[in-house]
Amino acid sequence: MSRIGRAPITVPAGVTIDNTNNLITVKGPLGTLTQQVDSSITVKVDGNVLTVERHSDDKEHRALHGLYRALINNMVTGVTKGFEKHLIVAGVGYKVTATDTKLTMNIGFSHPVEFTAPAGITFAMAAPLEVVVKGIDRQLVGQMAATIKAAKPVEPYHGYGIHYKDEVVVRKEGKTAGK
């Protein structure tokens, strides 16, 4: 049996879970998220404990078992605590300005690079060159952070570009003078 799939999910106070026709709706203090669950998976809510069960031990059902348990757990975490990704913008002369829904970056191009936040995502500045992408949907937060990061990948010689705060940037040695 799946180690991830069989782990129960503890539902914190203030969070309600509704299961109607395999459509899971999680409501919490930060918002509401929904997820359609495959018909081979059964979701049971007993008090403040949620369990995910599969109908058979087929390979596909074993994979879906862990997947849907992880997705539902991320929904519960998202509506209670939320998710955030920190991005560092490194480079000489780079500037970043952010409002809740718009991010403008001057990162060495002839024009500013602008991003508009989709519904459910907000931008914040933790430092002058540190962008924080926040939201309740883990997948959407990660995708928005990856899109921003792709605007200026880190180059390995000087380290200029955009990278995650906890990412290790591998630097290369530059050219050495000939003898």
PEWO-V975209 format. One record per pair of residues at least 6 apart in sequence whose C-alpha atoms are under 8 Angstrom apart, sorted by the first residue. I is the first residue (numbers start at 1). J is the second residue. D is the distance in Angstrom with one decimal. If there is no record, write none. Layout:
# PEWO-V975209
i j d
I J D
I J D
This chain:
# PEWO-V975209
i j d
1 57 7.9
1 62 7.4
2 62 6.5
2 65 7.1
2 66 6.3
3 66 7.7
4 66 5.3
4 69 7.1
4 70 7.4
5 52 6.4
5 53 7.5
5 65 5.2
5 66 4.0
5 67 7.4
5 68 7.8
5 69 5.4
5 70 7.6
6 51 7.2
6 52 6.7
6 53 7.2
6 66 7.8
7 51 7.3
8 49 6.4
8 50 5.8
8 51 5.0
8 52 7.5
9 49 5.7
9 50 5.0
9 51 6.4
9 73 6.5
10 48 5.9
10 49 4.8
10 50 6.4
11 48 4.9
11 49 5.8
11 50 7.0
11 76 7.1
12 48 7.0
14 28 6.0
14 29 6.8
15 26 6.9
15 27 5.6
15 28 4.5
15 29 7.3
15 76 7.6
15 79 7.8
15 80 7.6
16 26 5.8
16 27 5.3
16 28 6.6
17 24 6.9
17 25 5.7
17 26 4.7
17 27 6.5
17 45 7.7
18 24 5.8
18 25 5.1
18 26 6.6
19 25 6.5
19 43 7.5
22 36 6.0
22 37 5.2
22 38 7.0
22 39 6.8
22 42 7.8
22 43 7.9
23 34 6.8
23 35 5.8
23 36 4.5
23 37 6.1
24 34 5.5
24 35 5.2
24 36 6.2
24 37 7.1
25 32 7.0
25 33 5.8
25 34 4.4
25 35 6.7
26 32 5.7
26 33 5.3
26 34 6.3
26 75 6.7
26 76 6.6
26 79 7.5
27 33 6.7
27 79 6.7
28 76 7.8
28 79 4.9
28 80 6.0
29 79 6.2
29 80 6.1
30 78 7.7
30 79 4.9
30 80 6.1
30 81 7.7
30 82 7.4
30 136 7.2
31 79 5.6
31 136 7.4
32 79 6.7
33 75 6.4
33 79 7.5
33 137 7.5
35 72 7.7
37 68 6.9
38 64 7.8
40 54 6.0
40 55 5.7
40 61 6.7
41 52 6.9
41 53 5.8
41 54 4.6
41 55 6.4
41 61 7.6
41 64 7.5
41 65 6.6
42 52 5.8
42 53 5.1
42 54 6.1
42 55 7.6
43 50 7.1
43 51 5.9
43 52 4.7
43 53 6.4
44 50 5.7
44 51 5.3
44 52 6.4
44 53 8.0
45 51 6.5
51 69 7.9
52 65 6.9
52 68 7.7
52 69 6.0
53 65 6.7
54 61 6.4
54 62 7.3
54 65 6.0
55 61 7.5
56 62 7.9
74 137 7.8
74 138 6.8
75 136 7.6
75 137 7.0
75 138 7.9
78 135 7.6
78 136 4.3
78 137 6.0
78 138 6.9
79 136 5.8
81 136 7.8
82 134 7.2
82 135 5.7
82 136 4.5
82 137 7.5
82 138 7.9
83 134 5.8
83 135 5.5
83 136 5.7
83 137 7.2
83 138 6.0
83 141 7.0
84 132 6.5
84 133 5.3
84 134 4.3
84 135 6.5
84 141 6.7
85 132 5.6
85 133 5.2
85 134 6.7
85 141 7.1
85 142 7.1
85 145 6.6
85 164 7.5
86 130 6.7
86 131 5.8
86 132 4.6
86 133 6.5
86 164 5.8
86 165 5.5
87 130 5.6
87 131 5.1
87 132 6.3
87 145 7.4
87 149 7.5
87 162 6.6
87 163 5.6
87 164 4.5
87 165 5.4
88 129 6.0
88 130 4.7
88 131 6.5
88 162 5.6
88 163 5.4
88 164 5.9
88 165 5.7
89 129 5.2
89 130 6.3
89 131 7.8
89 160 7.7
89 161 5.9
89 162 4.6
89 163 6.8
90 129 7.2
90 159 7.0
90 160 5.1
90 161 5.4
90 162 6.2
91 107 7.4
91 159 7.6
91 160 4.7
91 161 6.3
92 160 7.9
93 107 7.6
93 108 7.6
94 105 7.5
94 106 5.5
94 107 4.9
94 108 6.7
94 129 7.9
95 105 5.8
95 106 5.1
95 107 6.7
95 128 7.7
95 129 6.9
96 103 7.4
96 104 5.9
96 105 4.5
96 106 6.3
96 128 6.9
96 129 6.2
97 103 6.0
97 104 5.3
97 105 6.5
97 125 7.8
98 104 6.2
98 123 6.3
98 124 6.2
98 125 6.7
98 131 8.0
99 123 6.3
99 124 6.8
100 117 7.9
100 122 4.9
100 123 5.0
100 124 6.6
101 116 5.8
101 117 4.9
101 118 7.8
101 121 7.4
101 122 5.6
101 123 6.2
102 114 7.1
102 115 5.8
102 116 4.7
102 117 6.1
102 123 7.1
103 114 5.6
103 115 5.1
103 116 6.5
103 117 7.9
103 123 6.9
104 112 6.5
104 113 5.7
104 114 4.5
104 115 6.5
105 112 5.6
105 113 5.1
105 114 6.3
106 112 4.8
106 113 6.4
107 113 7.5
107 152 7.5
107 161 7.8
113 151 7.9
115 148 7.6
117 123 7.4
117 144 7.9
120 135 5.7
120 136 6.9
120 137 7.5
121 133 6.9
121 134 5.7
121 135 4.7
121 136 7.8
121 140 7.7
121 141 6.8
122 133 6.0
122 134 5.3
122 135 6.4
123 131 6.9
123 132 5.7
123 133 4.9
123 134 6.3
124 131 5.9
124 132 5.0
124 133 6.7
124 134 7.8
125 131 4.9
125 132 5.9
126 132 6.6
133 141 6.4
133 144 7.5
133 145 6.5
134 141 6.4
135 141 5.9
148 162 7.9
149 162 5.3
149 163 6.1
149 164 7.9
150 162 7.8
151 162 7.8
152 161 5.1
152 162 5.8
153 161 5.2
153 162 5.8
153 163 7.4
154 160 5.4
154 161 4.1
154 162 5.8
154 163 6.6
154 169 7.7
155 161 6.5
156 169 7.4
156 170 6.4
156 171 4.8
156 172 5.6
157 171 5.7
157 172 5.3
157 173 6.7
157 174 6.4
158 171 7.4
159 169 7.1
159 171 6.9
163 169 7.8
